[in-house]
């Protein structure tokens, strides 16, 4: 880092300021985490220099015998961690993993069935502003108005009516478990492939605290940087049956050279997730999300679907008369980072929203437990309800952070 400060003080300052930012506040973004220093070391390594188009032992460049070892380790650890028949660790991101998975299973114009964005699905699940909505004929399912849970009857009825080639399950803002077994049955009924996009929950599956999608789905796409606590990136697990087409879809169809420093960092993260401590971490993430969600509910902030089974909660703010955008601003002023989020059947547009999404992967990595999360919830509630008291909230936030800062001693 000293060298960076000498050579490029402006960028060095950005790195320092970002570290200060995360150390000076509470991070409740459900899709973020703090990687270990070991993951950061692999990311900041000379492996970034190497071109390695292709796969281990089958590269289109010379000199790949060393980086091959990193990719082989990443693949074997991913297969062991998730009990998968095949793993591709090259996707640069969750969106690239989905693009490759669709490319493996679909032709442009084919029909797929996926969760609507306003009900918790991801942009890559068929939004009109994304390639998925432009290139495929996407039928969307959602959650029931009364329970705010996935309407499996609707999924089945839509599948029978439209006969999709792929059914996508998994979401970006759905606090409850997805029933992969029901999705498998529906896919079998209509002869569709089942694709589980578990970008958000893969870390909880790795820790064994929620059921895995792997035994049910033909293809599982994921990100490595959320609860899994790895580098920013994506991955695909699949059955032997579709392995060759998935690999061909990632390279050469969607991507060129893999980011070998990121592949090595994914191997490190999979290795960390294989350790028993990671199961404790994943359990704690869920216990913390429950404590956060229950206390927010006591504070008059309604959890969509009545609660959470995962690392995140979606909060309906309408009873407080505060929009999601305003709540996001008020919390930011109090050094609490969270994001506005549409809630199902939201009357507000996406830039405003009636809700916020909160998650516990970061605060759990920082060592907080349910008691601290109750405190965090009261701070969120106070920041949102009484913006005049922001100075007091900031003071209490800094007290909480005295012993719970990320990267306190490691960097
Ligand atoms: N799929 C889901 C369900 C997600 O939640 C996300 C990101 O939040 C993605 C895909 C895309 O991941 P990335 O941002 O790495 O492209």
Boltz pocket constraint, residues with backbone or C-beta under 6 A from the ligand:
constraints:
  - pocket:
      binder: B
      contacts: [[A, 31], [A, 92], [A, 93], [A, 94], [A, 95], [A, 96], [A, 98], [A, 121], [A, 122], [A, 124], [A, 170], [A, 171], [A, 172], [A, 197], [A, 198], [A, 199], [A, 200], [A, 223], [A, 233], [A, 234]]
      max_distance: 6.0
